[in-house]
Amino acid sequence: MNEIEKNRLGIFIAVAYGVPAIMSIFMFIGMKKGIDLTMFVNTQMLYPACGVILGMMIARNKDESLPLGGFITTLVLTAILMICSIGPVITKDIKLPIPGMEMSLSTLIGSLIMTVGSFVAYVLFWVCGKKKREDTGLARKNIKMSILMILLFLVLYILRFVISATLSNALNGDGKSLQMLKDAVVNPRTFMLLAVLVPNFVFTFIAFFGEEYGWRFYLLPVMIKKFGLRKGVLLLGIVWAFWHINIDFMFYSVETGPLMFVGQIITCITVGIFFAYAYLKTQNIMVPVIMHYMNNNLIVVLAGGDTSILQNQVVHARDLPIMVIQGLVFALFIFAPIFGKIKKERVEQ
């Protein structure tokens, strides 16, 4: 690892892990005040990409051409969203009455800003030019294989959910997930929400790009070079899981944070294996970005559009073995031939 690579890694770690650590202080205060923490979670998704972007801009190779428009948009957007996150914690959380629910004013403003920023960044990355995309891992490569990988992920995602719901019903007598799946299949709203997912991607892609540009584009090659192919992928899953620890304890599950964190490790390792597999097969960062988008949004679609399903979950010890079994749908790809024969140059940036 040369000096530039060391500097970039230091910047990445400082931003991707240091900023969430600092923001967790405000997040904890907000949790105690009963403030909506959605913007903290959405904004944290951008930190890994910001770490990569700042590393490229500060420790820059002379022959490297950067898409500064998209990069600066991402950095500015992240800074604004951090302000939206912290705002109600240090001032006042203003609630807006919306039919059927209440929404924090800062969450509404932050969501609108993210929508606009995501669209602007998407366009800027699209039109920045071939060389800039190639130099920064944004090239649109292997389109046919990319489509195939995305469709395969969709099939495996549904299979994983069916396995989870069936096992939960058989072992625990909990038929909620199975009933949710049955209701989703016969509910026309499900298909309407699925149709909306496609155009909505452009307006929310920045959050999923934020994670995948950090984990799969940047850190995956670093881990592979250091630890080897399979071990590097598995360790990345653990590193990725620990990055979620504040969210696990303060957003996903306040009551059962430790068990949620264990479940997060299982999920990040297993899903991370397939994300890595798909990225190495395609060398197209938009593939894991789209998969991450689908992974986070399809559960909401199956729940009939209820976004609250992601918050305040209760995890039981008996759920963990089911997570392991359902995770095998993705985890078995660790034995794919590509992890044994991929050439070194394909994981170099």
C-alpha positions, -999 to 999 in steps of 0.1 A, spaced: 0 0 0 16 33 -11 13 66 6 -17 78 -14 -35 45 -6 -27 48 31 -40 84 32 -72 75 14 -78 46 38 -72 69 68 -96 94 55 -122 68 47 -121 53 82 -122 88 98 -153 97 78 -172 64 75 -167 55 112 -157 87 129 -186 108 118 -213 82 128 -196 80 162 -199 117 168 -235 118 154 -244 89 177 -241 113 206 -269 136 191 -288 105 181 -288 92 217 -301 125 230 -327 125 203 -338 90 212 -342 100 249 -363 130 238 -385 108 216 -374 125 184 -378 108 150 -343 95 141 -350 87 104 -328 115 91 -299 103 112 -302 68 96 -307 81 61 -277 105 64 -254 79 78 -258 59 46 -239 87 28 -208 87 50 -189 58 34 -191 75 0 -181 108 15 -150 90 29 -141 77 -5 -148 110 -23 -127 131 2 -99 106 -1 -99 109 -38 -100 147 -37 -74 152 -9 -50 123 -18 -53 126 -56 -34 108 -83 -21 133 -109 -36 113 -138 -70 108 -121 -100 126 -135 -128 132 -110 -165 139 -115 -163 169 -92 -199 180 -99 -214 147 -86 -188 145 -58 -193 180 -45 -231 175 -47 -228 144 -25 -206 162 1 -229 193 2 -260 172 4 -245 152 33 -236 183 52 -271 197 48 -287 164 59 -265 164 90 -279 198 100 -314 185 94 -306 155 117 -292 175 145 -316 205 142 -345 191 162 -322 177 189 -307 210 198 -337 232 191 -373 219 189 -389 190 171 -418 204 152 -445 178 144 -467 181 113 -501 166 113 -504 143 82 -534 121 76 -529 89 95 -496 100 111 -474 127 124 -441 137 107 -412 157 120 -407 189 101 -369 182 99 -376 148 85 -399 162 58 -374 189 48 -345 165 49 -364 140 27 -372 166 1 -336 178 1 -324 142 -3 -348 137 -32 -336 167 -51 -299 161 -43 -302 125 -54 -316 135 -87 -290 161 -93 -261 137 -83 -275 110 -105 -276 133 -136 -241 147 -129 -227 112 -125 -244 101 -157 -231 130 -179 -197 135 -163 -179 117 -192 -165 82 -198 -129 88 -185 -142 103 -152 -165 74 -147 -138 49 -155 -112 66 -132 -136 66 -102 -154 32 -106 -186 47 -120 -184 31 -155 -215 13 -167 -201 -21 -175 -214 -55 -185 -250 -44 -189 -265 -79 -197 -247 -96 -168 -257 -67 -146 -294 -72 -154 -291 -109 -149 -275 -104 -114 -303 -80 -104 -330 -104 -115 -312 -133 -97 -311 -112 -65 -348 -105 -68 -356 -142 -71 -333 -150 -42 -347 -122 -20 -382 -136 -24 -370 -172 -18 -353 -160 14 -384 -143 26 -405 -174 19 -380 -196 38 -380 -172 67 -418 -170 69 -423 -207 65 -397 -216 92 -410 -189 116 -445 -203 112 -434 -240 116 -409 -235 145 -424 -206 165 -461 -207 155 -457 -171 143 -477 -168 111 -474 -131 107 -447 -131 80 -465 -158 61 -498 -140 63 -481 -108 52 -467 -125 21 -502 -140 13 -518 -106 17 -492 -89 -4 -497 -114 -33 -535 -106 -35 -533 -69 -28 -532 -47 -59 -514 -20 -39 -484 -43 -38 -480 -42 -75 -485 -5 -76 -457 0 -50 -435 -23 -71 -441 -2 -102 -433 30 -82 -399 15 -71 -384 18 -106 -388 56 -111 -383 63 -74 -348 49 -76 -334 80 -92 -347 102 -64 -333 80 -36 -303 63 -52 -278 86 -34 -283 68 -1 -276 34 -15 -248 47 -36 -235 62 -4 -230 28 12 -220 7 -18 -195 32 -32 -178 28 2 -182 -9 9 -181 -26 -24 -162 -2 -47 -136 10 -22 -133 -13 8 -139 -46 -9 -107 -45 -30 -88 -33 1 -100 -62 21 -93 -87 -7 -58 -75 -12 -51 -77 26 -69 -110 35 -76 -128 2 -108 -133 -17 -131 -153 5 -117 -141 39 -118 -105 27 -154 -108 17 -164 -124 50 -145 -98 71 -161 -70 51 -194 -83 62 -184 -80 98 -169 -46 93 -202 -35 76 -223 -49 104 -203 -30 131 -209 2 112 -247 -3 119 -243 -7 156 -257 27 166 -287 22 143 -293 -13 156 -296 -1 192 -313 32 187 -335 28 156 -341 -8 145 -346 -22 179 -344 -2 211 -357 -31 233 -336 -59 218 -306 -41 205 -280 -69 213 -300 -95 194 -307 -71 166 -269 -65 163 -262 -103 161 -289 -105 134 -272 -76 116 -239 -95 116 -256 -125 100 -274 -103 74 -244 -83 65 -222 -113 60 -247 -133 40 -261 -105 19 -226 -90 16 -213 -122 0 -239 -119 -28 -233 -82 -33 -195 -89 -36 -202 -118 -60 -224 -96 -82 -199 -67 -82 -169 -89 -90 -189 -105 -118 -200 -72 -133 -175 -46 -122 -205 -23 -122 -211 -5 -89 -247 3 -98 -255 -34 -95 -250 -36 -57 -265 -1 -54 -297 -13 -70 -296 -45 -50 -292 -26 -18 -321 -4 -28 -343 -34 -35 -332 -51 -2 -343 -21 19 -375 -13 0 -390 -47 -9 -399 -54 27 -418 -22 29 -436 -32 -3 -445 -66 12 -458 -47 43 -482 -27 21 -460 5 22 -458 6 60 -423 22 65 -426 18 103 -420 -19 99 -382 -11 99 -383 7 133 -386 -6 168 -384 -43 158 -384 -70 185 -359 -98 179 -360 -131 198 -332 -156 203 -352 -181 184 -352 -158 154 -314 -161 150 -312 -197 137 -339 -188 111 -318 -158 100 -288 -182 95 -308 -207 75 -325 -181 53 -291 -164 49 -277 -195 32 -296 -184 1 -270 -158 -4 -241 -172 17 -236 -203 -5 -223 -180 -32 -190 -178 -13 -182 -211 -30 -188 -197 -64 -158 -203 -88 -152 -165 -92 -139 -163 -56 -113 -189 -63 -99 -178 -97 -105 -141 -101 -74 -123 -113 -57 -98 -91 -62 -69 -115 -99 -72 -113 -100 -61 -77 -75 -33 -81 -88 3 -83 
